Each structure stands twice: as C-alpha cells, then as structure tokens.
Amino acid sequence: MQDSLMNEGLMLMVFGMGFVFVFLTVLVIATTGMSKLVSRWAPVPAKPEAAPRAPAPAAQDDDLMVVISTAVHRYRQRHHR
C-alpha cells in the first residue's frame, strides 16, 4: 500500500511539473511571436520635436541666488552649535 501511494504521488508530481513546464514554454513562444508581429506591423511612433527653451533672464538668476544665499545663511545661524 505504501509503495502504491508513493508511486501515485511521484507520478502526479511529474505530471504536474511537466504540465507547468509545457504551459510556460508555450506561453514564452506565444509572447515572443506576438512581440515580433507587433514590432513588424505597428507604426513607428514619431518623436515629438522639442520646443526650444528660452533662456532665463539674468535678473531672475540673480534674484534666485540672493534668496537661496539668504536662506542658507539663516539656516546656518539657527542650527549652528
């Protein structure tokens, strides 16, 4: 009785693992085939042209630098130990 159950368990395990292996192999083949079909027939998306960016005025850069410098200075004054 013990050998019979062990043999049935082993056969069920082999059958289950074989089924999963075959299923995953078919899935990989199908996915690869679909990818090749889509890449062959799908139109190539056009790259959007980047709009030229206007340079920031120098006055804004100077104002920003003053604000950042002031913030760093105040932070260092408050947290200096």
C-alpha positions, 0 to 999 in steps of 0.5 A: 500500500505504501509503495502504491501511494508513493508511486501515485504521488511521484507520478502526479508530481511529474505530471504536474511539473511537466504540465507547468513546464509545457504551459510556460514554454508555450506561453514564452513562444506565444509572447515572443511571436506576438512581440515580433508581429507587433514590432513588424506591423505597428507604426513607428511612433514619431518623436515629438520635436522639442520646443526650444527653451528660452533662456532665463533672464539674468535678473531672475538668476540673480534674484534666485541666488540672493534668496537661496544665499539668504536662506542658507545663511539663516539656516546656518545661524539657527542650527549652528552649535 
